[in-house]
């Protein structure tokens, strides 16, 4: 009987983060890897793939560049291989169109043999140092058990919807992730209300704003005290640095929570240029009419939604500054209320191998592992509470992946920057001392084995 292959790494979920990991693992001959996703194909936020929308990070925040600028899976190589490099050069804009980033990721997948779609992981067990992963082929229904020494969870986040709204009942109350799917239906309504304070809310409001000239009544409510821009000054950007992650990680749970509650403008705000574009469009509309069909109101907390007799909705708000309740009627609602991490059900059988904090959340090690040994189960974008606001940032994806690969190998195959900021975030360089302690710990915990990297043929 043929012996069952055991992979060094199996990645579950293929979003940009695990896709980047797959690309960085590809040239490492000593690593056998497999990445699975239950979707039939890669498609990054299709419901918000507006034609002119861009990423909020520069093009260097691609799958690999910040870990390996020479990788053939870089965005610049994608442009070269698809005859778009000079067009991008002449455009003189660091910020990639969202639809082009999606096309780039799909291009990378065509050159990666370790990415498999249509494969749903249903359960994971553990025995004798090996993880047994049960997967189901979505096309045939066939079940198979595959084996791995290490697991990297990249299952992503899910739309966050208020508990009092049931999308299966309230068919005209949609999450922003499905905006383009339902846009035509929204345009058939008399009144559309957008709820939210971030980039998605702003993009949807701006996209619908021209329709107010055709009679659409458009409203935008947000809970913060203003429609705030995402802070993007250079010294603030130093907070997206390895040493700030070290500093944040070394704080108490209570202090981390306190900091995160005050850092919304660092990762949840609106692009500064888009805010100006919205104002300019409102100004343009006001020239022809003193009263335009658009309303914007901050300080508004949505507390409930009920259905009126005519099928429209009544939204119950609380004004946080005036401290008054009020209601608004609308035909449709777009909930740009963000996303949240949902722990995969398939982890239930290995729950005893996962470390947790007092709140029941993953106790994520500095190297992004969550298992009891600190080097077997790793997470992508599930460590906001331990590693800080850079967790969902595409720009830190390659850094995290380099850290994970180095931790798994037991030595540094991808050099990881230790200090890049002009600022010092802790007293007497505590973050550097923490880093040294972690480096020393990794040398004793992990078996160092040889790793030969061959040049990767350009796709």
C-alpha positions as CSV (number, residue, x, y, z in Angstrom):
1,X,0.0,0.0,0.0
2,X,1.4,3.4,-1.0
3,X,2.4,5.6,1.9
4,X,0.2,8.7,2.4
5,X,2.1,11.9,1.7
6,X,2.4,14.3,4.6
7,X,2.7,18.0,3.6
8,X,5.0,20.4,5.5
9,X,2.3,23.1,5.3
10,X,-1.4,23.0,4.4
11,X,-3.0,26.4,4.1
12,X,-6.8,26.6,4.5
13,X,-8.4,29.5,2.6
14,X,-6.8,31.3,-0.4
15,X,-7.3,35.0,0.0
16,X,-4.4,37.5,-0.6
17,X,-2.6,36.5,2.6
18,X,-2.4,32.7,2.1
19,X,-1.9,33.3,-1.7
20,X,1.1,35.4,-0.8
21,X,2.3,32.5,1.5
22,X,1.9,30.1,-1.4
23,X,3.9,32.3,-3.7
24,X,6.7,32.7,-1.1
25,X,6.8,28.9,-0.4
26,X,6.9,28.0,-4.1
27,X,10.6,28.3,-4.7
28,X,11.6,26.5,-1.4
29,X,12.4,23.0,-2.6
30,X,12.5,21.5,0.9
31,X,8.9,22.6,1.7
32,X,6.0,20.6,0.4
33,X,2.8,22.8,0.5
34,X,-0.8,22.7,-0.4
35,X,-3.4,25.4,-0.2
36,X,-7.2,24.8,-0.3
37,X,-10.2,27.0,-0.8
38,X,-13.9,26.0,-0.9
39,X,-14.7,28.6,-3.6
40,X,-14.6,27.6,-7.2
41,X,-12.1,30.4,-8.1
42,X,-10.3,33.4,-6.6
43,X,-12.4,36.6,-6.7
44,X,-11.5,39.3,-4.2
45,X,-14.5,41.3,-2.9
46,X,-16.4,41.1,-6.2
47,X,-19.4,43.0,-4.6
48,X,-17.2,46.1,-4.3
49,X,-15.2,45.9,-7.5
50,X,-16.1,49.4,-8.6
51,X,-14.4,50.3,-11.8
52,X,-12.3,53.2,-10.4
53,X,-11.8,52.0,-6.8
54,X,-8.1,51.6,-5.8
55,X,-6.3,49.9,-2.9
56,X,-5.5,52.0,0.1
57,X,-1.8,50.8,0.0
58,X,0.9,51.3,-2.6
59,X,1.6,48.6,-5.3
60,X,4.6,47.3,-3.3
61,X,2.0,45.8,-0.9
62,X,1.5,43.0,-3.4
63,X,1.8,39.2,-2.6
64,X,5.6,39.0,-2.2
65,X,7.6,42.2,-2.8
66,X,8.1,43.3,0.8
67,X,9.5,39.9,1.6
68,X,11.3,39.2,-1.7
69,X,11.5,42.0,-4.3
70,X,13.1,39.5,-6.7
71,X,10.1,37.1,-6.7
72,X,8.6,36.3,-10.1
73,X,5.2,36.7,-8.4
74,X,5.5,40.4,-7.9
75,X,3.0,42.9,-9.2
76,X,5.7,44.5,-11.4
77,X,6.5,41.2,-13.0
78,X,2.7,40.7,-13.6
79,X,2.7,44.0,-15.4
80,X,5.7,43.1,-17.5
81,X,4.4,39.7,-18.4
82,X,1.0,41.1,-19.5
83,X,2.5,44.1,-21.4
84,X,1.2,46.7,-19.0
85,X,4.4,47.9,-17.3
86,X,4.8,51.0,-19.4
87,X,1.1,51.9,-19.0
88,X,1.5,51.7,-15.3
89,X,4.7,53.7,-15.4
90,X,3.1,56.5,-17.4
91,X,0.1,56.5,-15.1
92,X,2.4,57.6,-12.2
93,X,0.1,56.4,-9.5
94,X,1.3,54.1,-6.7
95,X,-2.2,52.9,-5.9
96,X,-3.4,50.0,-7.9
97,X,-7.0,49.7,-9.2
98,X,-8.8,47.1,-7.1
99,X,-9.9,45.2,-10.2
100,X,-6.3,45.1,-11.4
101,X,-5.1,43.7,-8.1
102,X,-7.8,41.0,-8.5
103,X,-6.5,40.2,-12.0
104,X,-2.9,40.1,-10.6
105,X,-3.8,37.6,-8.0
106,X,-5.6,35.4,-10.5
107,X,-2.5,35.6,-12.7
108,X,-0.3,34.5,-9.8
109,X,-2.6,31.5,-9.2
110,X,-2.2,30.3,-12.7
111,X,1.5,29.9,-12.1
112,X,1.2,28.2,-8.7
113,X,0.7,24.5,-8.6
114,X,0.1,24.4,-4.8
115,X,-3.3,26.2,-4.9
116,X,-6.5,24.1,-5.3
117,X,-10.0,25.6,-5.4
118,X,-13.3,23.8,-4.9
119,X,-12.0,22.0,-1.8
120,X,-13.8,22.4,1.5
121,X,-12.2,21.5,4.7
122,X,-14.8,19.9,7.0
123,X,-12.8,18.6,9.9
124,X,-9.3,18.4,11.4
125,X,-7.9,15.8,13.8
126,X,-4.5,15.3,15.4
127,X,-2.5,12.2,16.1
128,X,1.2,11.4,16.5
129,X,2.4,14.9,15.7
130,X,0.4,15.1,12.4
131,X,-2.8,16.9,11.5
132,X,-5.4,14.9,9.6
133,X,-7.4,17.2,7.4
134,X,-10.7,16.0,5.9
135,X,-11.6,17.8,2.7
136,X,-14.6,17.6,0.4
137,X,-14.4,18.1,-3.4
138,X,-17.2,20.6,-4.0
139,X,-17.8,19.4,-7.6
140,X,-17.9,15.6,-6.9
141,X,-18.7,15.4,-3.2
142,X,-15.7,13.0,-2.8
143,X,-14.1,13.0,0.7
144,X,-10.4,12.7,1.3
145,X,-8.1,12.9,4.3
146,X,-4.7,14.6,3.8
147,X,-1.9,15.1,6.3
148,X,0.2,18.1,7.4
149,X,2.8,18.9,9.9
150,X,1.8,22.6,10.0
151,X,-1.5,24.4,9.2
152,X,-1.9,28.1,8.2
153,X,-5.5,29.4,8.6
154,X,-6.4,32.0,6.0
155,X,-10.2,31.6,6.0
156,X,-10.7,35.4,6.1
157,X,-13.4,37.5,7.7
158,X,-17.2,37.5,7.2
159,X,-19.6,40.4,6.7
160,X,-20.7,41.9,10.1
161,X,-24.4,42.7,10.2
162,X,-26.4,44.1,13.2
163,X,-28.2,41.3,15.2
164,X,-31.6,42.9,14.6
165,X,-31.3,42.6,10.8
166,X,-31.9,39.2,9.1
167,X,-30.7,39.3,5.5
168,X,-33.0,36.3,4.7
169,X,-36.0,38.3,5.8
170,X,-35.0,41.9,5.1
171,X,-34.2,41.5,1.4
172,X,-33.6,45.2,0.8
173,X,-31.2,45.5,3.7
174,X,-27.9,44.3,2.1
175,X,-24.3,44.3,3.3
176,X,-21.8,46.4,1.3
177,X,-20.0,43.2,0.2
178,X,-23.0,42.5,-2.1
179,X,-23.4,46.1,-3.3
180,X,-22.7,45.5,-7.1
181,X,-24.9,42.4,-7.1
182,X,-27.9,44.4,-5.9
183,X,-27.1,47.8,-7.4
184,X,-29.7,47.7,-10.1
185,X,-32.3,46.8,-7.4
186,X,-31.2,49.7,-5.3
187,X,-31.6,52.1,-8.3
188,X,-35.2,51.0,-8.6
189,X,-36.0,52.3,-5.1
190,X,-37.1,55.8,-4.2
191,X,-34.8,56.1,-1.1
192,X,-31.5,54.4,-0.3
193,X,-29.8,54.7,3.1
194,X,-26.1,53.9,3.6
195,X,-24.9,53.0,7.1
196,X,-21.2,53.1,8.0
197,X,-18.2,55.3,8.4
198,X,-15.4,53.6,6.4
199,X,-14.1,53.4,2.9
200,X,-16.9,51.1,1.6
201,X,-19.7,53.4,2.8
202,X,-18.0,56.3,1.2
203,X,-17.4,54.5,-2.1
204,X,-21.1,53.4,-2.3
205,X,-22.4,56.8,-1.4
206,X,-20.2,58.4,-4.1
207,X,-21.2,55.8,-6.6
208,X,-24.9,56.4,-6.0
209,X,-24.6,60.2,-5.7
210,X,-25.0,61.0,-9.5
211,X,-28.3,59.1,-9.4
212,X,-29.8,61.8,-7.1
213,X,-30.1,63.9,-10.2
214,X,-32.5,61.2,-11.5
215,X,-34.7,61.4,-8.4
216,X,-33.0,59.0,-6.0
217,X,-33.1,60.1,-2.4
218,X,-29.8,59.2,-0.8
219,X,-28.9,59.2,2.9
220,X,-25.7,58.5,4.8
221,X,-25.6,57.9,8.5
222,X,-22.5,57.2,10.6
223,X,-21.9,56.7,14.3
224,X,-18.6,58.6,14.7
225,X,-18.8,62.4,15.2
226,X,-17.6,63.1,11.7
227,X,-16.8,61.5,8.3
228,X,-13.1,61.0,9.1
229,X,-10.2,60.4,6.8
230,X,-7.8,57.5,7.3
231,X,-4.7,59.0,8.8
232,X,-1.8,58.6,6.3
233,X,1.0,60.9,7.5
234,X,4.5,59.4,7.3
235,X,5.3,59.3,11.0
236,X,1.9,57.6,11.6
237,X,2.7,55.1,8.9
238,X,5.7,54.0,11.0
239,X,3.1,52.3,13.2
240,X,2.9,49.7,10.5
241,X,6.4,48.6,11.4
242,X,7.8,45.3,12.9
243,X,8.9,47.1,16.0
244,X,5.5,48.7,16.6
245,X,4.0,45.2,16.4
246,X,6.6,44.1,18.9
247,X,5.6,47.0,21.2
248,X,1.9,46.4,20.8
249,X,2.3,42.6,21.4
250,X,4.2,43.2,24.6
251,X,1.3,45.3,26.2
252,X,-1.3,43.9,28.5
253,X,-4.7,42.7,27.0
254,X,-6.4,45.7,28.7
255,X,-4.0,48.2,27.2
256,X,-4.3,46.7,23.7
257,X,-8.1,47.0,23.9
258,X,-7.8,50.6,24.9
259,X,-5.4,51.4,22.1
260,X,-7.5,49.7,19.4
261,X,-10.6,51.6,20.5
262,X,-8.7,54.9,19.7
263,X,-7.1,53.8,16.5
264,X,-10.0,53.7,14.1
265,X,-8.6,56.5,12.0
266,X,-5.5,54.4,11.3
267,X,-7.3,51.6,9.5
268,X,-11.1,52.3,9.3
269,X,-11.2,55.8,7.9
270,X,-12.0,57.1,4.4
271,X,-9.4,57.9,1.7
272,X,-8.7,61.7,2.0
273,X,-9.1,62.2,-1.8
274,X,-12.5,60.4,-1.8
275,X,-13.9,62.7,0.9
276,X,-12.9,65.7,-1.2
277,X,-14.5,64.1,-4.3
278,X,-17.8,63.6,-2.4
279,X,-17.8,67.2,-1.2
280,X,-17.0,68.5,-4.7
281,X,-19.8,66.4,-6.2
282,X,-22.3,67.7,-3.5
283,X,-21.1,71.3,-4.3
284,X,-21.6,70.7,-8.0
285,X,-25.2,69.3,-7.4
286,X,-26.0,72.3,-5.2
287,X,-25.3,74.8,-8.1
288,X,-28.5,73.8,-9.9
289,X,-30.6,73.3,-6.8
290,X,-30.4,74.6,-3.2
291,X,-32.0,71.4,-2.0
292,X,-30.3,68.2,-3.3
293,X,-31.5,64.7,-2.8
294,X,-28.7,63.7,-0.4
295,X,-28.4,63.8,3.3
296,X,-25.3,63.1,5.5
297,X,-25.5,62.9,9.3
298,X,-22.8,61.8,11.8
299,X,-23.3,60.9,15.5
300,X,-26.1,58.5,14.5
301,X,-26.2,55.0,16.1
302,X,-28.6,52.6,14.4
303,X,-30.5,50.6,17.0
304,X,-33.3,48.8,15.2
305,X,-34.9,48.2,11.8
306,X,-38.6,47.4,11.4
307,X,-40.7,46.8,8.3
308,X,-43.5,49.3,7.5
309,X,-46.9,48.3,6.1
310,X,-45.8,49.3,2.6
311,X,-42.7,47.2,2.7
312,X,-40.3,50.0,3.3
313,X,-38.1,50.2,6.4
314,X,-38.2,52.3,9.6
315,X,-34.7,52.9,11.0
316,X,-34.5,53.7,14.7
317,X,-31.5,55.9,15.4
318,X,-30.0,57.5,18.6
319,X,-28.1,60.8,18.1
320,X,-25.1,60.3,20.4
321,X,-24.4,64.0,21.0
322,X,-28.0,65.4,21.1
323,X,-28.9,62.3,23.1
324,X,-32.2,61.9,21.3
325,X,-34.0,59.1,19.5
326,X,-35.3,59.6,15.9
327,X,-36.6,57.5,13.0
328,X,-36.0,57.5,9.3
329,X,-38.0,55.8,6.6
330,X,-36.2,54.2,3.6
331,X,-36.9,51.7,0.9
332,X,-33.4,50.1,1.0
333,X,-30.4,50.0,3.3
334,X,-26.8,49.3,2.5
335,X,-24.9,48.2,5.6
336,X,-21.2,49.1,5.3
337,X,-20.7,47.8,8.8
338,X,-17.5,46.0,8.2
339,X,-16.3,42.4,8.7
340,X,-15.5,40.1,11.6
341,X,-13.4,37.0,12.1
342,X,-15.5,33.8,12.6
343,X,-13.6,30.9,13.9
344,X,-13.9,27.9,11.5
345,X,-16.0,25.0,12.8
346,X,-13.5,22.5,11.6
347,X,-11.2,23.4,14.5
348,X,-13.5,22.0,17.1
349,X,-11.8,18.6,17.2
350,X,-8.4,20.1,17.9
351,X,-9.6,22.8,20.3
352,X,-7.4,21.3,23.0
353,X,-4.3,22.2,20.9
354,X,-5.3,25.9,20.6
355,X,-4.3,28.5,23.2
356,X,-6.8,31.2,24.2
357,X,-7.0,34.4,26.3
358,X,-9.5,35.2,29.0
359,X,-12.0,36.4,26.3
360,X,-11.8,33.0,24.5
361,X,-9.9,34.5,21.5
362,X,-6.8,32.9,20.1
363,X,-3.8,33.6,22.2
364,X,-1.6,34.3,19.2
365,X,2.2,34.0,19.6
366,X,4.4,36.7,18.2
367,X,5.3,34.3,15.3
368,X,1.5,34.1,14.5
369,X,1.1,30.6,15.9
370,X,-1.9,29.7,18.1
371,X,-1.1,26.1,19.1
372,X,0.2,24.9,22.5
373,X,3.7,24.3,21.1
374,X,3.8,27.7,19.4
375,X,4.9,26.4,15.9
376,X,2.2,24.3,14.4
377,X,-1.0,26.2,13.7
378,X,-0.6,29.7,12.3
379,X,-3.3,32.4,11.6
380,X,-3.7,35.1,8.9
381,X,-5.8,38.2,9.8
382,X,-7.0,36.8,13.1
383,X,-4.7,38.5,15.5
384,X,-6.0,42.1,15.7
385,X,-6.3,41.8,19.5
386,X,-2.6,40.7,19.9
387,X,-0.7,42.3,17.0
388,X,-2.6,45.5,16.4
389,X,-4.4,47.4,13.7
390,X,-1.9,46.3,10.9
391,X,-3.4,42.8,11.0
392,X,-5.8,43.3,8.0
393,X,-3.3,45.6,6.1
394,X,-2.2,44.1,2.8
395,X,1.1,45.9,3.3
396,X,2.1,43.7,6.2
397,X,1.0,40.4,4.6
398,X,4.4,39.6,3.1
399,X,6.1,40.4,6.4
400,X,3.8,38.1,8.3
401,X,4.3,35.4,5.7
402,X,8.1,35.7,5.9
403,X,7.8,35.4,9.7
404,X,5.6,32.3,9.4
405,X,8.0,30.6,6.9
406,X,11.0,31.4,9.0
407,X,9.3,30.1,12.1
408,X,8.4,26.8,10.4
409,X,11.8,26.3,8.9
410,X,13.6,27.3,12.1
411,X,15.9,29.7,10.4
412,X,15.6,32.9,8.4
413,X,15.3,32.2,4.7
414,X,13.4,35.5,4.1
415,X,15.2,38.3,5.9
416,X,12.8,40.2,8.2
417,X,13.4,43.8,9.1
418,X,13.8,44.3,12.8
419,X,13.7,48.0,13.0
420,X,12.6,50.5,10.2
421,X,11.1,53.4,12.2
422,X,12.8,56.6,13.3
423,X,10.6,56.5,16.3
424,X,11.1,54.4,19.5
425,X,7.8,52.9,20.8
426,X,9.0,51.5,24.1
427,X,11.2,52.6,27.0
428,X,14.8,51.6,26.5
429,X,14.1,49.7,23.4
430,X,12.0,47.0,25.0
431,X,10.7,45.9,21.7
432,X,14.2,45.0,20.5
433,X,14.8,43.0,23.7
434,X,11.6,41.2,23.1
435,X,12.6,40.4,19.5
436,X,16.0,39.1,20.7
437,X,14.2,36.9,23.3
438,X,12.0,35.5,20.6
439,X,14.9,34.9,18.2
440,X,16.8,33.0,20.9
441,X,13.6,31.0,21.8
442,X,13.1,30.0,18.1
443,X,16.6,28.6,17.9
444,X,16.0,26.2,20.8
445,X,12.4,25.3,19.9
446,X,12.8,24.5,16.2
447,X,15.0,21.9,14.5
448,X,17.1,23.7,11.9
449,X,17.2,21.8,8.7
450,X,18.8,22.7,5.4
451,X,16.9,24.5,2.8
452,X,18.0,25.0,-0.7
453,X,16.3,27.6,-2.8
454,X,16.5,27.3,-6.6
455,X,15.8,30.4,-8.8
456,X,12.2,30.3,-9.9
457,X,11.5,30.3,-13.6
458,X,9.7,33.4,-14.7
459,X,6.0,32.6,-15.3
